[in-house]
């Protein structure tokens, strides 16, 4: 089996549109949550979100942006960064041995809404012929493939908030088997629309701490009241170690394990005892051929919902036993909000940087910890530590669970 490493990374997020800016903001405990100004949020229960600002995709990808929904623009812009960061020269690579595994939980909802309005107001003949290819969730992967001429396997998993981790995990599997040399992988999402706020809001899933947007996302805090929707993309370049070594590539971290499971419990709610989450973590650790006590750190899913944060804590305790209290755990979503299908990709970048630099981003807004959430969540301030192995958790609606294991290289 081939060893698999991360050689390039790119992000588009509410905390910055490149890895360096994003990482510095995470370490400083900066919040990317603000009042919604993409639409009139006055009618909505939740009026806050994580908005990508100062995003100018045409500077990275040119006129192609006109036929892309925002979620595809995010993905391609982040992929351009990641491939450049990896130092890949596509003119000298075997493009049939490069894959693209990029998913989205929802896809081009903005394109769908705009064309539905056109249908109602101007009739069926004015609906764009590019509506379908702009809207479908696989188009982010397709646009990256088209832009770079990549001809290897392409996949676009749709597993709600587990999408990014599933994309990276399946890319890791492909590379392990020697079926490709390189895979560009991750997740992307752009769903800050009135329709999605209505749906999430009416299901009482969203925070309504509208007067304090920066303090609204508060994983593991007793006063948490729901997640904060966000947007963005996180894309990494995965390579077989043999391929990366041949071209003398810089390596951020090694991917050593991947596990997935299903709660088989509920459409939206996680298993309150965390059985499915624990199973995915156990599977990932076994795949990595390590013991639970070898894990130093967890990048938690931690969306700031009452049930979700508690069930993840219980899952960690279920699997790690006494070692759960020796682990350090960070919740990036306390600063980013929940980027849904992009979360796994964005948090993979954060985990790779955490291991590379031996510093753990904080969990902000953890002012009054839930008594049942009693682990070390690195509250308020970043912390230095000697780290070797970290997990990244992603759990999605429908009970989809996906966990990655990274090791310092």
C-alpha positions in Angstrom: 0.0 0.0 0.0 1.3 3.5 -0.9 1.8 6.1 1.8 -0.2 9.3 1.3 0.9 12.9 2.1 -0.5 16.4 1.8 1.7 18.7 -0.3 -0.6 21.6 -1.1 -3.5 23.5 0.5 -5.9 26.3 -0.4 -8.9 27.9 1.4 -11.6 30.4 0.8 -13.2 31.3 4.2 -14.8 34.0 6.3 -11.5 34.3 8.1 -9.4 34.8 4.9 -9.0 33.7 1.3 -5.6 32.1 1.6 -4.0 29.6 4.0 -1.7 32.1 5.8 -4.4 34.7 6.5 -6.9 32.0 7.6 -4.4 30.2 9.9 -3.3 33.4 11.6 -6.9 34.4 12.2 -7.6 30.9 13.7 -4.7 31.2 16.1 -5.6 34.7 17.2 -9.2 33.6 18.0 -10.8 35.9 15.5 -14.4 35.4 14.6 -15.6 35.4 11.0 -19.3 35.7 11.9 -21.1 38.9 11.2 -24.6 40.3 10.4 -26.0 39.0 7.1 -25.9 41.6 4.4 -26.3 39.3 1.4 -30.1 39.6 1.6 -32.6 41.3 3.8 -32.6 39.1 6.9 -35.2 41.1 8.8 -37.9 38.4 8.4 -35.6 35.6 9.6 -35.0 34.2 13.1 -31.3 34.1 12.5 -29.7 37.1 11.0 -26.0 36.2 11.2 -23.5 34.1 9.2 -20.0 33.5 8.1 -19.6 35.4 4.8 -16.6 35.2 2.5 -15.5 38.8 1.9 -13.2 40.4 -0.7 -13.5 37.4 -3.0 -12.5 38.2 -6.5 -12.5 34.9 -8.4 -11.8 36.5 -11.8 -8.2 37.3 -10.6 -7.6 33.6 -10.1 -9.7 31.9 -12.7 -10.6 34.6 -15.3 -13.9 34.8 -17.3 -14.8 31.2 -16.5 -16.5 32.5 -13.3 -19.5 33.7 -15.4 -20.7 30.1 -15.8 -20.1 28.9 -12.3 -22.2 29.1 -9.2 -20.5 30.6 -6.2 -19.8 27.1 -4.7 -17.8 26.1 -7.8 -16.0 29.5 -7.8 -14.9 28.8 -4.3 -13.7 25.3 -5.1 -11.7 26.3 -8.2 -10.1 29.3 -6.5 -9.0 27.1 -3.5 -7.8 24.4 -5.9 -5.7 26.9 -7.9 -4.1 28.0 -4.6 -3.5 24.3 -3.5 -2.0 23.2 -6.8 0.3 26.3 -6.9 1.2 25.7 -3.2 2.1 22.1 -4.1 4.4 23.2 -6.9 2.7 20.9 -9.4 3.6 21.5 -13.0 0.7 20.1 -15.0 2.7 20.3 -18.2 5.0 17.7 -16.9 2.5 15.5 -15.0 0.6 12.5 -16.3 -2.9 14.0 -16.2 -4.5 10.6 -16.4 -2.9 9.8 -13.0 -4.4 12.8 -11.3 -7.8 12.8 -9.7 -10.3 15.3 -8.4 -12.5 14.4 -5.4 -14.4 17.5 -4.4 -17.9 17.5 -2.9 -20.6 19.9 -1.8 -23.5 19.2 0.6 -26.0 21.3 -1.3 -24.5 22.6 -4.5 -25.7 25.6 -6.5 -28.7 26.7 -4.6 -28.2 30.4 -5.6 -28.3 29.5 -9.3 -31.5 27.4 -8.7 -33.2 30.3 -6.9 -32.2 32.9 -9.5 -33.6 30.8 -12.3 -36.7 29.9 -10.4 -37.4 33.6 -10.0 -36.7 34.1 -13.7 -39.2 31.3 -14.5 -42.0 32.9 -12.4 -41.4 36.5 -13.6 -40.2 36.1 -17.2 -41.3 32.6 -18.3 -39.6 29.3 -19.1 -37.8 30.5 -22.3 -35.7 32.9 -20.2 -34.4 30.3 -17.8 -30.6 29.9 -18.4 -29.5 26.8 -20.4 -26.6 26.6 -18.1 -28.8 26.4 -14.9 -28.4 22.6 -14.5 -24.7 22.3 -15.1 -24.1 25.3 -12.8 -26.3 23.9 -10.0 -25.5 20.2 -9.7 -23.1 19.4 -6.8 -20.6 17.5 -9.0 -19.8 20.7 -10.9 -17.1 21.9 -8.5 -15.0 18.8 -9.2 -15.8 19.0 -12.9 -14.7 22.7 -13.1 -11.4 21.9 -11.4 -10.8 19.0 -13.8 -11.7 21.1 -16.8 -9.5 24.0 -15.8 -6.4 21.9 -15.3 -7.1 19.3 -17.9 -7.1 16.6 -15.2 -8.2 13.2 -16.7 -8.0 10.8 -13.8 -10.8 9.7 -11.5 -13.3 12.3 -10.5 -15.8 12.0 -7.6 -18.2 14.4 -5.9 -19.5 12.9 -2.6 -22.7 14.4 -1.1 -22.9 13.4 2.5 -24.1 16.7 4.1 -21.5 18.0 6.6 -19.3 14.9 6.3 -18.8 15.6 2.6 -15.3 17.2 2.8 -13.9 14.4 4.9 -15.5 11.7 2.7 -13.9 13.3 -0.3 -10.4 13.4 1.3 -10.8 9.9 2.7 -11.9 8.3 -0.6 -9.0 10.1 -2.3 -6.7 8.7 0.3 -8.0 5.2 -0.5 -7.4 5.7 -4.3 -3.9 6.8 -3.7 -3.2 4.0 -1.2 -4.1 1.5 -3.9 -1.8 3.1 -6.4 -4.6 4.0 -8.7 -3.4 7.6 -9.0 -0.3 9.7 -8.2 -2.1 12.9 -7.1 -5.7 13.7 -6.0 -7.0 17.3 -5.5 -9.6 16.8 -2.7 -11.9 18.7 -0.4 -15.3 20.4 0.0 -17.1 23.6 -1.0 -20.3 25.3 -0.1 -22.2 28.6 -0.8 -25.7 28.4 0.8 -26.2 31.8 2.5 -29.7 32.4 0.9 -33.1 33.2 2.2 -34.4 29.8 1.4 -31.7 27.9 3.4 -32.0 30.3 6.3 -35.8 29.6 6.3 -35.3 25.9 6.2 -32.6 25.7 8.8 -34.3 28.4 10.9 -37.7 26.7 11.0 -36.0 23.5 12.1 -34.6 25.5 15.1 -31.0 24.5 14.2 -29.6 28.1 14.0 -28.3 30.4 16.6 -30.4 33.5 17.1 -27.8 35.4 19.1 -28.2 38.2 16.5 -26.9 41.1 18.7 -23.6 39.4 19.3 -22.6 37.6 16.0 -19.0 37.1 17.0 -20.2 35.3 20.2 -22.9 33.2 18.6 -21.0 30.1 17.7 -20.1 28.6 21.1 -19.4 24.9 20.9 -19.5 23.0 24.3 -20.8 26.1 26.1 -23.9 25.7 28.2 -25.5 28.7 26.5 -25.0 27.4 22.9 -28.2 27.8 20.9 -27.5 26.4 17.4 -25.0 26.6 14.6 -24.1 29.6 12.4 -24.2 29.0 8.7 -21.1 29.8 6.8 -19.6 29.5 3.3 -16.2 28.7 1.7 -14.0 25.9 0.5 -11.0 23.9 1.6 -9.0 22.0 -0.9 -5.8 19.9 -0.4 -3.4 18.2 -2.7 -2.8 14.6 -1.8 0.0 12.6 -3.3 1.6 9.2 -2.9 4.8 9.6 -0.9 6.8 8.1 -3.7 5.5 10.7 -6.2 6.0 13.5 -3.7 9.6 12.3 -3.0 10.5 12.0 -6.7 9.7 15.7 -7.3 11.1 16.8 -3.9 7.8 18.3 -2.7 7.3 20.0 0.6 5.1 17.9 2.8 2.6 19.3 5.4 1.5 16.0 7.0 0.8 12.4 6.3 -2.7 10.9 6.0 -2.7 7.6 7.8 -6.3 6.7 8.5 -9.9 7.1 7.4 -13.1 5.8 8.9 -16.8 6.2 8.1 -20.0 5.0 9.6 -23.8 5.7 9.8 -25.8 6.5 12.9 -28.9 4.8 11.4 -30.8 6.9 13.9 -32.5 10.1 12.5 -32.7 12.5 9.6 -31.2 15.4 11.4 -30.3 14.6 15.0 -27.1 12.8 15.9 -27.2 9.6 18.0 -27.3 11.1 21.5 -24.9 8.6 22.8 -22.5 9.2 19.9 -22.4 5.5 18.8 -21.9 6.2 15.1 -19.3 8.9 15.7 -17.4 6.6 18.0 -17.5 3.8 15.4 -16.1 6.1 12.7 -13.3 7.2 15.0 -12.6 3.6 15.9 -12.5 2.6 12.3 -10.1 5.4 11.4 -7.8 4.6 14.2 -7.7 0.9 13.3 -7.1 1.9 9.7 -4.1 3.9 10.8 -2.8 0.9 12.7 -2.4 2.9 15.9 -4.0 2.7 19.4 -6.4 5.3 20.8 -3.8 6.5 23.3 -1.5 7.4 20.4 -3.9 10.3 19.4 -2.8 13.7 20.8 -5.4 16.0 19.4 -8.9 16.1 17.8 -10.3 18.8 15.5 -13.9 18.4 16.5 -17.0 18.6 14.4 -18.5 20.8 17.2 -21.2 22.8 15.5 -22.6 24.5 18.6 -25.8 22.6 18.8 -27.1 21.2 22.1 -27.4 17.6 21.0 -24.4 17.5 18.6 -21.7 18.8 20.9 -22.8 16.5 23.7 -23.0 13.4 21.5 -19.5 14.1 20.2 -18.2 14.4 23.7 -19.8 11.2 24.6 -18.4 9.5 21.5 -14.9 10.6 22.4 -15.3 9.3 26.0 -16.8 6.0 24.7 -13.8 5.3 22.4 -10.9 6.8 24.4 -11.9 6.1 27.9 -9.6 7.7 30.4 -7.4 9.0 27.6 -10.2 11.3 26.6 -9.1 13.6 29.4 -5.6 13.7 28.1 -6.6 14.8 24.6 -6.7 18.4 23.5 -9.7 19.2 21.3 -10.4 22.4 19.2 -13.6 23.6 17.6 -12.7 25.7 14.5 -16.4 26.4 13.9 -16.4 28.6 17.0 -14.6 31.1 14.7 -15.7 30.0 11.2 -19.3 29.0 11.7 -20.4 25.9 9.9 -19.3 25.7 6.3 -21.4 22.5 5.9 -20.0 20.4 3.0 -16.8 22.5 3.0 -16.1 21.9 6.7 -14.0 18.8 6.3 -11.8 20.4 3.7 -11.3 23.6 5.6 -10.6 21.7 8.9 -8.2 19.3 7.2 -6.1 22.4 6.3 -6.3 23.5 10.0 -5.3 20.1 11.2 -2.3 19.8 8.9 -1.1 23.3 10.1 -1.7 22.3 13.7 0.6 19.3 13.4 3.2 21.1 11.3 3.5 24.0 13.7 2.7 22.3 17.1 0.1 24.8 18.0 -3.6 24.2 18.5 -6.2 26.8 17.6 -8.6 27.8 20.4 -12.2 27.2 21.0 -13.6 30.7 21.5 -16.7 31.7 23.3 -16.4 28.8 25.8 -17.3 31.0 28.7 -19.5 28.7 30.7 -18.7 25.0 29.8 -21.6 22.6 29.7 -21.0 20.3 32.8 -21.5 17.3 30.6 -18.9 18.6 28.1 -16.0 18.3 30.4 -13.0 17.6 28.2 -10.1 19.9 27.3 -11.4 22.0 24.4 -8.4 24.5 24.4 -10.6 27.4 25.5 -10.0 31.0 24.5 -6.4 31.0 23.5 -4.2 28.9 21.1 -1.8 26.5 22.9 1.6 25.1 21.9 2.2 21.4 22.3 4.3 18.6 20.9 1.9 16.8 18.6 2.3 13.7 16.5 -1.2 12.4 15.6 -4.5 14.2 15.1 -8.1 13.3 14.2 -10.6 15.4 12.2 -14.3 14.7 12.8 -17.1 15.4 10.4 -20.7 14.3 11.0 -23.6 15.1 8.7 -27.4 15.1 8.5 -28.7 11.7 7.9 -26.1 10.2 10.2 -23.1 10.3 7.9 -19.9 10.2 9.9 -16.3 10.5 8.4 -13.1 10.8 10.3 -9.5 11.4 9.1 -6.2 10.6 10.9 -3.2 12.8 10.1 0.4 12.3 11.4 3.2 14.8 11.6 5.6 14.1 8.8 
